[in-house]
Amino acid sequence: MSLLSALIYNLRIYKVAKPLYGGIGHVLTLHRVVQQLEENRLTWSRNLEITAGYLEETVNYFINNNYDIISLDEMHHRLTEQKTLAKKFVVFTFDDGYEDNFIWAYPIFKKHNLPFAIYITKALIENQLKCWWYDVEDILLCYNNITLGELNLETKTKKQKELAYLKIRHLIIHTPFETGYAFYNALMAKYPPCKSYSNWKPMSKDQLAILNDDALVTLGAHTVNHFSLSKLQLAEATFEVLESKTYLEHLLQKPIEHFSYPYGSADEAGAREFEIVKETGFITATTTRRANIFKDHKNNLYALPRLPLIETPKEKMFFKMSLSGFLPAYLNTCKRVVTL
């Protein structure tokens, strides 16, 4: 946490951005919900997890601040049909389809009678997903040196492991697809993890069926294999989007109308991917661009931004600064409607 950020936060300077950059609502990005957070983890993968206590604290924050907590369908309606909006809204969305969403998150929303959404990755539900983000963490926590091809990383200290994670992450998802996943497969072959530190499990189809029968829950698509779509050829990217929709519609026997891009930054999903999703028949799609929702997003329904919910002191501060619009304005060079 920088001194300037702390000053802006503690003096509430960030609130000056709210009238112009606060928007009409927010979509939140979550992944996993756990009982407690473990300290011996790496930042990027550990930040995919929040405690059930923090989730409920966040839900109560929005209730106490007079927000409407709404579904993706309702957000779509408000953007495309509703002329005036009396209250701000927030949408809770979870990516991937982990079992802990059912065990820990679902009871919280059920208790408050509030809607939420889960974007399902087909390979996760079918127990075929390669969660490289957790595999890389496991490898780095198990080994003190990583040597592969021209890559030679000293990974003895926590700081070295954190830096190595970022370098490996870049090599996997910010390079051509074949290159990135060939490297990942070679890494797994040479350095098999000694244990799993994340203890993740996929949601079962029985659990998915229970959620499917609950009107509070929206189930959306999140591709087949959780690849970075922009790194795929057109036909492969189209397959990832279309097959994820077709699979879920067959499994759940209902239309699947909402989509979330894996990763979702400007380097991972752009104009080509937005068009694929639109042509596939979805009515909304969410990215990971950090920004708020504005009425003008009715013209950008396939590039909706989200705010990450991360349980660290720094990110809790950034979350409040994001709700006001201060941090998104800074990150997006004062653009309100963030697409490309």
C-alpha positions as CSV (number, residue, x, y, z in Angstrom):
1,M,0.0,0.0,0.0
2,S,1.6,3.2,-1.1
3,L,1.7,6.3,1.1
4,L,-0.2,8.3,-1.5
5,S,-3.0,5.6,-1.8
6,A,-3.3,5.5,2.0
7,L,-3.5,9.3,2.1
8,I,-6.2,9.4,-0.5
9,Y,-8.2,6.7,1.3
10,N,-7.8,7.9,4.8
11,L,-8.7,11.5,3.9
12,R,-11.7,10.2,1.8
13,I,-10.4,12.1,-1.2
14,Y,-11.5,9.3,-3.4
15,K,-15.1,10.1,-2.8
16,V,-14.9,13.2,-5.0
17,A,-15.0,10.9,-8.1
18,K,-18.3,9.4,-7.2
19,P,-20.7,11.8,-9.0
20,L,-18.9,11.4,-12.3
21,Y,-17.3,7.9,-12.1
22,G,-19.4,6.0,-9.6
23,G,-21.8,4.8,-12.3
24,I,-25.3,3.3,-11.8
25,G,-24.0,0.0,-10.4
26,H,-21.2,-2.6,-10.1
27,V,-20.6,-6.1,-11.1
28,L,-18.3,-8.0,-8.7
29,T,-15.8,-10.7,-9.7
30,L,-15.3,-13.6,-7.2
31,H,-13.9,-17.1,-7.6
32,R,-13.7,-19.2,-4.4
33,V,-15.2,-18.9,-0.9
34,V,-13.4,-20.7,2.0
35,Q,-13.7,-21.0,5.7
36,Q,-10.4,-19.3,6.4
37,L,-7.4,-18.0,4.4
38,E,-4.1,-19.8,4.7
39,E,-0.9,-17.6,5.0
40,N,1.5,-19.9,3.2
41,R,0.2,-19.2,-0.3
42,L,1.2,-17.1,-3.3
43,T,-0.6,-13.8,-3.8
44,W,-2.2,-14.4,-7.3
45,S,-3.8,-17.7,-6.4
46,R,-4.6,-16.9,-2.8
47,N,-6.4,-13.7,-4.0
48,L,-8.9,-15.9,-5.8
49,E,-10.3,-16.9,-2.4
50,I,-12.3,-14.9,0.2
51,T,-13.7,-16.1,3.4
52,A,-17.4,-16.7,3.9
53,G,-17.3,-14.1,6.6
54,Y,-16.0,-11.4,4.3
55,L,-18.6,-12.4,1.7
56,E,-21.4,-11.9,4.2
57,E,-19.7,-8.6,5.4
58,T,-19.8,-7.4,1.8
59,V,-23.4,-8.4,1.2
60,N,-24.4,-6.6,4.4
61,Y,-22.4,-3.5,3.3
62,F,-24.5,-3.2,0.1
63,I,-27.7,-3.9,2.0
64,N,-26.9,-1.2,4.6
65,N,-26.0,1.3,1.9
66,N,-29.4,0.9,0.2
67,Y,-28.1,-0.9,-2.9
68,D,-30.3,-3.2,-5.0
69,I,-28.6,-6.6,-5.2
70,I,-29.8,-7.9,-8.5
71,S,-29.4,-10.7,-11.1
72,L,-27.7,-10.5,-14.5
73,D,-31.1,-10.6,-16.1
74,E,-32.3,-7.6,-14.1
75,M,-29.1,-5.7,-14.9
76,H,-29.7,-6.4,-18.6
77,H,-33.2,-5.1,-18.2
78,R,-32.1,-1.9,-16.4
79,L,-29.5,-1.2,-19.1
80,T,-31.7,-1.8,-22.1
81,E,-35.3,-1.1,-20.9
82,Q,-35.5,1.0,-17.8
83,K,-35.3,4.7,-18.3
84,T,-34.7,6.0,-14.8
85,L,-32.8,4.2,-12.0
86,A,-33.7,5.2,-8.5
87,K,-31.1,3.1,-6.7
88,K,-27.6,1.8,-7.4
89,F,-27.3,-1.9,-8.0
90,V,-24.7,-4.6,-7.5
91,V,-24.3,-8.0,-9.1
92,F,-22.3,-10.8,-7.5
93,T,-20.7,-13.1,-10.0
94,F,-18.4,-16.2,-9.4
95,D,-16.1,-17.6,-12.1
96,D,-15.3,-21.3,-12.9
97,G,-17.7,-23.4,-10.7
98,Y,-15.9,-24.5,-7.6
99,E,-17.6,-26.7,-5.0
100,D,-17.1,-24.1,-2.3
101,N,-19.5,-21.7,-4.2
102,F,-22.2,-24.2,-3.3
103,I,-21.0,-25.0,0.2
104,W,-20.2,-21.5,1.5
105,A,-21.5,-18.8,-0.9
106,Y,-24.9,-20.3,-1.7
107,P,-26.2,-20.4,1.9
108,I,-25.3,-16.7,2.4
109,F,-27.3,-15.6,-0.6
110,K,-30.1,-18.0,0.3
111,K,-30.3,-16.7,3.8
112,H,-30.7,-13.1,2.5
113,N,-32.9,-14.2,-0.4
114,L,-30.6,-12.5,-2.8
115,P,-29.6,-13.4,-6.4
116,F,-26.1,-14.2,-7.6
117,A,-24.4,-15.8,-10.7
118,I,-21.9,-18.5,-11.4
119,Y,-20.1,-18.7,-14.7
120,I,-19.4,-22.4,-15.4
121,T,-16.3,-23.8,-17.1
122,K,-17.2,-27.1,-18.8
123,A,-13.9,-28.8,-18.2
124,L,-14.1,-28.0,-14.4
125,I,-17.5,-29.6,-14.0
126,E,-16.2,-32.6,-16.1
127,N,-13.1,-33.0,-13.9
128,Q,-10.9,-32.2,-16.9
129,L,-9.7,-28.7,-16.2
130,K,-6.0,-28.0,-15.9
131,C,-6.0,-25.2,-13.3
132,W,-2.5,-24.0,-14.2
133,W,-2.8,-21.1,-11.7
134,Y,-3.0,-23.5,-8.8
135,D,-0.5,-26.0,-10.4
136,V,2.1,-23.2,-10.7
137,E,1.6,-22.2,-7.1
138,D,2.0,-25.8,-6.0
139,I,5.2,-26.2,-8.0
140,L,6.7,-22.9,-6.7
141,L,5.9,-23.8,-3.1
142,C,7.5,-27.2,-3.5
143,Y,10.8,-26.4,-5.3
144,N,13.6,-23.9,-4.6
145,N,14.8,-23.6,-8.2
146,I,13.0,-23.9,-11.6
147,T,15.1,-24.6,-14.7
148,L,13.3,-25.2,-18.0
149,G,14.8,-24.3,-21.4
150,E,16.2,-20.8,-21.1
151,L,14.3,-20.2,-17.9
152,N,16.3,-20.4,-14.7
153,L,14.5,-19.1,-11.6
154,E,15.7,-19.1,-8.1
155,T,12.7,-19.7,-5.9
156,K,13.9,-20.1,-2.4
157,T,12.3,-17.0,-0.8
158,K,8.7,-15.9,-0.8
159,K,9.6,-12.9,-2.9
160,Q,11.4,-15.0,-5.4
161,K,8.4,-17.3,-5.7
162,E,6.0,-14.4,-6.2
163,L,8.2,-13.0,-9.0
164,A,8.5,-16.4,-10.6
165,Y,4.8,-16.9,-10.5
166,L,4.3,-13.6,-12.5
167,K,6.9,-14.7,-15.1
168,I,5.4,-18.1,-15.5
169,R,1.9,-16.7,-15.7
170,H,3.0,-14.4,-18.5
171,L,4.6,-17.3,-20.4
172,I,1.4,-19.4,-20.2
173,I,-1.3,-16.9,-21.1
174,H,0.3,-14.0,-22.7
175,T,2.2,-15.9,-25.4
176,P,0.8,-17.8,-28.5
177,F,-1.5,-20.6,-27.2
178,E,0.6,-23.5,-28.4
179,T,3.8,-22.0,-26.9
180,G,2.2,-21.2,-23.6
181,Y,0.6,-24.5,-22.9
182,A,3.6,-26.5,-24.2
183,F,5.6,-24.7,-21.6
184,Y,3.0,-25.4,-18.9
185,N,2.9,-29.1,-19.8
186,A,6.7,-29.4,-19.8
187,L,6.8,-27.6,-16.4
188,M,4.3,-30.1,-14.9
189,A,6.3,-33.0,-16.3
190,K,9.6,-31.8,-14.9
191,Y,8.3,-30.5,-11.6
192,P,5.3,-32.5,-10.4
193,P,3.8,-30.8,-7.4
194,C,4.6,-32.4,-4.0
195,K,1.1,-31.5,-2.7
196,S,-2.0,-29.3,-3.3
197,Y,-2.0,-26.1,-1.3
198,S,-5.3,-24.8,-2.6
199,N,-7.5,-27.9,-1.9
200,W,-9.9,-26.9,-4.7
201,K,-12.7,-29.1,-5.9
202,P,-15.1,-28.8,-8.8
203,M,-18.8,-28.4,-8.1
204,S,-20.6,-31.7,-8.7
205,K,-23.4,-32.1,-11.3
206,D,-25.8,-32.8,-8.4
207,Q,-24.9,-29.5,-6.7
208,L,-25.2,-27.8,-10.1
209,A,-28.7,-29.2,-10.5
210,I,-29.8,-27.9,-7.1
211,L,-28.5,-24.4,-8.1
212,N,-30.2,-24.7,-11.4
213,D,-33.6,-25.2,-9.7
214,D,-33.2,-22.1,-7.6
215,A,-34.6,-18.9,-9.1
216,L,-32.0,-16.9,-7.1
217,V,-29.1,-18.5,-9.1
218,T,-28.1,-17.5,-12.6
219,L,-25.8,-20.0,-14.3
220,G,-23.7,-18.6,-17.2
221,A,-20.9,-19.9,-19.4
222,H,-17.2,-19.5,-19.0
223,T,-15.8,-21.5,-22.0
224,V,-14.8,-25.1,-22.2
225,N,-11.2,-25.1,-21.1
226,H,-10.6,-21.6,-19.6
227,F,-8.1,-20.6,-22.3
228,S,-7.2,-17.0,-23.1
229,L,-9.5,-16.6,-26.1
230,S,-7.4,-13.9,-27.8
231,K,-4.5,-16.4,-28.1
232,L,-6.7,-18.9,-30.0
233,Q,-7.4,-19.1,-33.7
234,L,-10.9,-17.9,-34.7
235,A,-12.3,-21.4,-35.0
236,E,-10.9,-22.5,-31.7
237,A,-12.1,-19.4,-29.9
238,T,-15.6,-19.8,-31.4
239,F,-15.7,-23.5,-30.3
240,E,-14.8,-22.5,-26.7
241,V,-17.7,-20.1,-26.6
242,L,-20.3,-22.0,-28.5
243,E,-19.6,-25.4,-26.9
244,S,-19.7,-24.0,-23.4
245,K,-23.2,-22.6,-24.1
246,T,-24.4,-25.8,-25.9
247,Y,-23.1,-28.0,-23.1
248,L,-24.8,-26.2,-20.3
249,E,-28.1,-25.8,-22.2
250,H,-28.1,-29.6,-22.7
251,L,-27.1,-30.3,-19.1
252,L,-29.5,-27.9,-17.5
253,Q,-32.3,-27.8,-20.0
254,K,-32.6,-24.1,-20.1
255,P,-31.2,-21.2,-22.1
256,I,-27.8,-19.9,-21.1
257,E,-27.7,-16.2,-21.9
258,H,-24.7,-14.8,-19.9
259,F,-21.0,-15.3,-20.5
260,S,-17.7,-14.4,-18.8
261,Y,-14.3,-14.2,-20.6
262,P,-11.5,-16.2,-18.9
263,Y,-9.0,-13.7,-17.5
264,G,-10.8,-10.9,-19.4
265,S,-8.2,-8.2,-19.7
266,A,-7.7,-6.1,-22.9
267,D,-5.0,-8.5,-23.9
268,E,-7.1,-11.6,-23.4
269,A,-10.5,-10.5,-24.8
270,G,-11.1,-7.8,-27.4
271,A,-13.3,-6.8,-30.3
272,R,-13.0,-10.2,-32.0
273,E,-14.1,-12.1,-28.9
274,F,-16.9,-9.7,-28.2
275,E,-18.3,-10.4,-31.6
276,I,-18.0,-14.1,-31.2
277,V,-20.0,-14.0,-28.0
278,K,-22.6,-11.7,-29.5
279,E,-23.0,-14.0,-32.5
280,T,-23.3,-17.1,-30.3
281,G,-26.5,-15.7,-28.8
282,F,-25.5,-14.4,-25.3
283,I,-27.2,-11.2,-24.1
284,T,-24.3,-10.1,-21.8
285,A,-20.7,-10.8,-21.3
286,T,-18.3,-9.7,-18.5
287,T,-14.6,-8.9,-18.6
288,T,-12.1,-8.2,-15.8
289,R,-11.6,-4.5,-16.8
290,R,-11.9,-2.7,-13.4
291,A,-14.6,-0.1,-13.8
292,N,-18.2,0.6,-12.9
293,I,-21.4,0.2,-14.9
294,F,-23.0,3.2,-16.7
295,K,-26.2,3.5,-18.7
296,D,-24.1,3.8,-21.8
297,H,-23.1,0.2,-21.3
298,K,-26.4,-0.7,-23.1
299,N,-24.3,-0.3,-26.2
300,N,-21.5,-2.4,-24.9
301,L,-23.2,-5.4,-23.4
302,Y,-20.5,-7.8,-24.4
303,A,-17.7,-5.8,-22.7
304,L,-19.1,-5.2,-19.2
305,P,-16.5,-4.4,-16.6
306,R,-16.2,-5.9,-13.1
307,L,-14.7,-5.0,-9.7
308,P,-12.6,-7.8,-8.0
309,L,-13.5,-8.7,-4.5
310,I,-10.2,-9.6,-2.8
311,E,-9.7,-10.0,1.0
312,T,-6.5,-8.1,1.8
313,P,-6.1,-4.8,3.5
314,K,-4.8,-3.1,0.3
315,E,-7.6,-4.6,-1.9
316,K,-10.3,-3.7,0.6
317,M,-9.1,-0.1,0.4
318,F,-9.0,-0.4,-3.4
319,F,-12.5,-1.8,-3.5
320,K,-14.0,1.3,-1.8
321,M,-11.9,3.5,-4.1
322,S,-13.3,1.5,-7.0
323,L,-16.9,1.8,-6.0
324,S,-16.5,5.6,-5.9
325,G,-15.0,5.4,-9.4
326,F,-11.7,7.0,-8.3
327,L,-9.5,4.0,-9.0
328,P,-11.2,3.1,-12.3
329,A,-10.8,6.7,-13.5
330,Y,-7.1,6.6,-12.6
331,L,-6.5,3.1,-14.2
332,N,-8.6,3.9,-17.4
333,T,-7.3,7.4,-18.0
334,C,-10.6,9.0,-17.0
335,K,-12.7,6.9,-19.4
336,R,-16.1,6.0,-17.9
337,V,-17.3,3.3,-20.3
338,V,-14.4,0.9,-20.5
339,T,-14.4,-1.6,-23.4
340,L,-11.1,-1.9,-25.3
